[in-house]
Amino acid sequence: MRKYKNRRKERLNIPAIILISLILFLIFGLLYFLQANIFPLIPINGVVPNLFVIFILVIGLFGNNFLALLFGIISGMFIDLTYGEVVGITPAMLCLVGFIATWFDSLWSKDERISIIIMVILSTFIFEFGAYFIKSLVLDFEIEKGIFFKILLWEEVYNVLLTIIFFGVIKKLGYMMERKLKRSNMYSVEL
């Protein structure tokens, strides 16, 4: 039997995207507050986690490319305008993380904790390495490999610990987002 996709499957579910976007903006605000005010008080070996990498990874895994890129750009621009030396690097790297997350979704299971941990490790590495490398080119400074990899290691550890602790919440909110976005896209016609 051949399956034909209904035309509705190709359309964006605009009301669901708006609702999910509002919820994601609230989550972004909470994460920004935690990143700026709480986690600097509890660093691990002088390093704080990068909550935005995990945030965009989850959007890419459970949402879609559109939301991952949208929130990658919005989050990255906000972060760069607030803290960055060069505007544009953080949004580009967060968009890359969001795009790669949709690829990870096709490779690994979102239900397994170890899969999510591996995705967090790879996403954190890609984000931090890419941002550091691009900044070294733009700002013309020499890459300090030893210091960079030490900081990266502790950031990876912190991100993984937070992922382990909040795995249930991540999974629950992720599947809620996935159901809302893909509810109207579940129709197919068998002939």
MOJO-V770101 format. One record per backbone hydrogen bond with DSSP energy under -1.0 kcal/mol. NH is the residue of the N-H (numbers start at 1). CO is the residue of the C=O. E is the energy in kcal/mol with one decimal. If there is no record, write none. Layout:
BEGIN
((NH | CO | E) (NH | CO | E))
END
This chain:
BEGIN
((4 | 189 | -2.3) (9 | 6 | -1.6) (10 | 7 | -1.4) (14 | 12 | -1.4) (17 | 13 | -2.3) (18 | 14 | -2.5) (19 | 15 | -2.3) (20 | 16 | -2.8) (21 | 17 | -2.4) (22 | 18 | -2.2) (23 | 19 | -2.1) (24 | 20 | -2.8) (25 | 21 | -2.3) (26 | 22 | -1.9) (27 | 23 | -2.3) (28 | 24 | -2.7) (29 | 25 | -2.3) (30 | 26 | -2.1) (31 | 27 | -2.9) (32 | 28 | -2.8) (33 | 29 | -2.2) (34 | 30 | -2.5) (35 | 31 | -3.0) (36 | 32 | -2.6) (37 | 33 | -2.6) (38 | 34 | -1.0) (39 | 34 | -2.7) (41 | 38 | -1.5) (44 | 47 | -2.6) (47 | 44 | -1.6) (54 | 50 | -1.0) (55 | 51 | -2.4) (56 | 52 | -2.5) (57 | 53 | -2.2) (58 | 54 | -2.5) (59 | 55 | -2.0) (60 | 56 | -2.5) (61 | 57 | -2.3) (62 | 58 | -2.6) (63 | 59 | -2.3) (68 | 64 | -2.3) (69 | 65 | -2.8) (70 | 66 | -2.7) (71 | 67 | -2.9) (72 | 68 | -1.7) (73 | 69 | -2.4) (74 | 70 | -2.6) (75 | 71 | -2.3) (76 | 72 | -2.0) (77 | 73 | -2.7) (78 | 74 | -2.2) (79 | 75 | -2.5) (80 | 76 | -2.9) (81 | 77 | -2.8) (82 | 78 | -1.5) (83 | 79 | -3.4) (92 | 88 | -1.6) (93 | 89 | -2.4) (94 | 90 | -2.7) (95 | 91 | -2.4) (96 | 92 | -1.9) (97 | 93 | -2.2) (98 | 94 | -2.5) (99 | 95 | -2.5) (100 | 96 | -2.7) (101 | 97 | -2.1) (102 | 98 | -1.3) (103 | 99 | -1.1) (104 | 100 | -2.9) (105 | 101 | -2.1) (108 | 104 | -2.9) (116 | 112 | -1.8) (117 | 113 | -2.4) (118 | 114 | -2.4) (119 | 115 | -2.3) (120 | 116 | -2.5) (121 | 117 | -2.6) (122 | 118 | -2.6) (123 | 119 | -2.6) (124 | 120 | -2.6) (125 | 121 | -2.2) (126 | 122 | -2.7) (127 | 123 | -2.7) (128 | 124 | -2.7) (129 | 125 | -2.7) (130 | 126 | -2.2) (131 | 127 | -2.7) (132 | 128 | -2.5) (133 | 129 | -2.7) (134 | 130 | -2.6) (135 | 131 | -2.4) (136 | 132 | -2.1) (137 | 133 | -1.6) (138 | 134 | -2.7) (139 | 135 | -3.0) (141 | 136 | -1.3) (148 | 144 | -2.5) (149 | 145 | -2.8) (150 | 146 | -1.7) (151 | 147 | -2.5) (152 | 148 | -2.8) (153 | 149 | -2.2) (154 | 150 | -1.9) (155 | 151 | -2.3) (156 | 152 | -2.7) (157 | 153 | -2.3) (158 | 154 | -2.3) (159 | 155 | -2.8) (160 | 156 | -2.7) (161 | 157 | -2.5) (162 | 158 | -2.4) (163 | 159 | -2.1) (164 | 160 | -2.6) (165 | 161 | -2.6) (166 | 162 | -2.6) (170 | 166 | -2.8) (171 | 167 | -2.8) (172 | 168 | -2.5) (173 | 169 | -2.8) (174 | 170 | -2.4) (175 | 171 | -2.5) (176 | 172 | -1.8) (177 | 173 | -2.3) (178 | 174 | -2.6) (179 | 175 | -2.5) (180 | 176 | -2.2) (181 | 177 | -2.4) (182 | 178 | -2.1) (189 | 4 | -2.1) (191 | 2 | -2.0))
END
